[in-house]
Amino acid sequence: MQTPTEQLSSAFTKIISQWLTRDEIEQINTLNENPDYEGYCASHQFCDPNAALLQAFKETFGREADFSSMEDTNMMNEAHGISKAMKYLN
């Protein structure tokens, strides 16, 4: 069973895979391996991953993310990190 953060990551990855081509995702993964991208994600060069993450949050939890909530913000940051580490593959 997935944690809520893992569920969010899976939904986010699914949306990214719908928005981008396999080639674009491969380019993102290649760029992310470059030390210049440490602390940054190349997905921002190909789409608005924040919009994808907000969509995934709403689809997963049935509500908008609360930006005044550190719990929601941390969960979104962690979910993006998981998806990046998994190379945007479910």
Contacts in CASP RR format, 6 or more apart in sequence:
PFRMAT RR
TARGET T0000
AUTHOR 0000-0000-0000
METHOD contacts of the structure
MODEL  1
MQTPTEQLSSAFTKIISQWLTRDEIEQINTLNENPDYEGYCASHQFCDPN
AALLQAFKETFGREADFSSMEDTNMMNEAHGISKAMKYLN
2 10 0 8 1.000
4 60 0 8 1.000
4 61 0 8 1.000
4 75 0 8 1.000
5 75 0 8 1.000
5 78 0 8 1.000
5 79 0 8 1.000
5 82 0 8 1.000
6 79 0 8 1.000
6 82 0 8 1.000
7 60 0 8 1.000
8 53 0 8 1.000
8 56 0 8 1.000
8 57 0 8 1.000
8 60 0 8 1.000
8 61 0 8 1.000
8 75 0 8 1.000
8 76 0 8 1.000
8 79 0 8 1.000
9 78 0 8 1.000
9 79 0 8 1.000
9 80 0 8 1.000
9 81 0 8 1.000
9 82 0 8 1.000
9 83 0 8 1.000
9 86 0 8 1.000
10 90 0 8 1.000
11 56 0 8 1.000
11 57 0 8 1.000
11 59 0 8 1.000
11 60 0 8 1.000
12 49 0 8 1.000
12 52 0 8 1.000
12 53 0 8 1.000
12 56 0 8 1.000
12 79 0 8 1.000
12 80 0 8 1.000
12 83 0 8 1.000
13 83 0 8 1.000
13 86 0 8 1.000
13 88 0 8 1.000
13 89 0 8 1.000
13 90 0 8 1.000
14 56 0 8 1.000
14 90 0 8 1.000
15 52 0 8 1.000
15 55 0 8 1.000
15 56 0 8 1.000
16 25 0 8 1.000
16 43 0 8 1.000
16 47 0 8 1.000
16 49 0 8 1.000
16 52 0 8 1.000
16 83 0 8 1.000
16 88 0 8 1.000
17 25 0 8 1.000
17 88 0 8 1.000
17 90 0 8 1.000
19 47 0 8 1.000
19 52 0 8 1.000
20 28 0 8 1.000
20 46 0 8 1.000
20 47 0 8 1.000
24 46 0 8 1.000
25 87 0 8 1.000
25 88 0 8 1.000
27 42 0 8 1.000
27 46 0 8 1.000
28 41 0 8 1.000
28 42 0 8 1.000
28 43 0 8 1.000
28 45 0 8 1.000
28 46 0 8 1.000
28 88 0 8 1.000
29 87 0 8 1.000
29 88 0 8 1.000
31 37 0 8 1.000
31 42 0 8 1.000
31 45 0 8 1.000
32 41 0 8 1.000
32 42 0 8 1.000
32 84 0 8 1.000
41 49 0 8 1.000
41 80 0 8 1.000
41 81 0 8 1.000
41 84 0 8 1.000
43 49 0 8 1.000
43 84 0 8 1.000
43 88 0 8 1.000
49 80 0 8 1.000
53 76 0 8 1.000
53 79 0 8 1.000
53 80 0 8 1.000
54 64 0 8 1.000
54 65 0 8 1.000
56 79 0 8 1.000
57 63 0 8 1.000
57 64 0 8 1.000
57 65 0 8 1.000
57 72 0 8 1.000
57 76 0 8 1.000
58 64 0 8 1.000
58 65 0 8 1.000
65 72 0 8 1.000
65 73 0 8 1.000
65 76 0 8 1.000
66 72 0 8 1.000
67 73 0 8 1.000
END
